[in-house]
Amino acid sequence: MNSIEFPLRDRTTQNSVISTTLNELSNWSRLSSLWPLLYGTSCCFIEFASLIGSRFDFDRYGLVPRSSPRQADLILTAGTVTMKMAPSLVRLYEQMPEPKYVIAIGACTITGGMFSTDSYSTVRGVDKLIPVDVYLPGCPPKPEAVIDAITKLRKKISREIYEKQIRSQRENKNRFFTTNHKFHVGRSTQTGNYDQGFFFQPPSTSEISLTHFSNIKKRVQYPPTK
Amino acid sequence: MQGRLSAWLVKHGLIHRSLGFDYQGIETLQIKPEAWHSIAVILYVYGYNYLRSQCAYDVAPGGLLASVYHLTRIECGIDQPEEVCIKVFVQGKILGIPSIFWVWKSADFQERESYDMLGISYYNHPRLKRILMPESWIGWPLRKDYIAPNFYEIQDAH
């Protein structure tokens, strides 16, 4: 019978005790509310976006897509990451509060995928920029595979011991770090102006990304904020 | 074999070279870079009011660069519009083609992409700067003599 009544309510349990540790409690609460960042750079995001819908419904895992990195625990790097996108991706990752997790979705973010042979601009694997917890191959992976990756990540989180995680992050600090490119910040040959009334002129971001790259080197592990 | 536009240009004494016809039978003309801006205006007045595409390619390593324009004459009640393909070749060192932004406005981003990928500098373009690559990028990636830099990010994954 499909009873709307919650079955546990009828049970007469008195003096019930659940024994657990604080660590497991915090792990459990963290794994059941993994909020992913809405981040997609190409076709893998189409598969990821279908998870949001009712067919694959990933809200049942407590995954609520967030548009702000400040509210996200998880980033699924869906899609090709180019050299131009790399500073933005690292910046988004840095803006997420600790503890944070990364799932590399698709062949492009693992090895560069089909762009790994002759491309001058594709980053060969997103693990050169940020530390990856789960690698999910596929071109693109099916939504079921994304759910599988999330299940594996949940298993990983459930086994986590917080002090160990901090220590390993300190040891692996140099695992993700971007070399300073020494890009020459060149001025364009001609910088005429469009009609200001019709064209929005975005502020130049080239200087910001350059200083950002050099800041990663000096980065110290900040205390957890969550 | 001379195309329709080529015959018209000859009649008015305008210098060009006919490069034959492509696989769809569209006339292809070569025009000198220094004459291109005035001929573009003339073609616009002639009736080519639609720039269908602008692209560029590298002919040979260290050699000529080509900028290609596909023009169409859009008129009411015509199901087979007149089309023409214009190629402008520049030497790798000189690299100057007049921008046709002021004739066909849609050339704006496409000329910027040709500049970004092949380093053809279109003079009189309102804002000629990189559109796809980072602005600090050195080199022209789609040139045949381009050597990709060995950045850490671009090295093969383990």
Interface residues (C-beta under 8 A of the other chain):
Chain A: M83 K84 A86 I110 T111 G112 S116 S119 Y120 S121 T122 V123 R124 G125 D127 K128 L129 T178 T179 H181 F183 H184 V185 G186 S188 T189 Q190 T191 G192 N193 Y194 S204 S206 S209 L210
Chain B: S121 Y123 H125 P126 R127 L128 K129 R130 L132 M133 P134 E135 S136 W137 I138 P141 Y146 A148 P149 F151 Y152 E153 I154 Q155 D156 A157
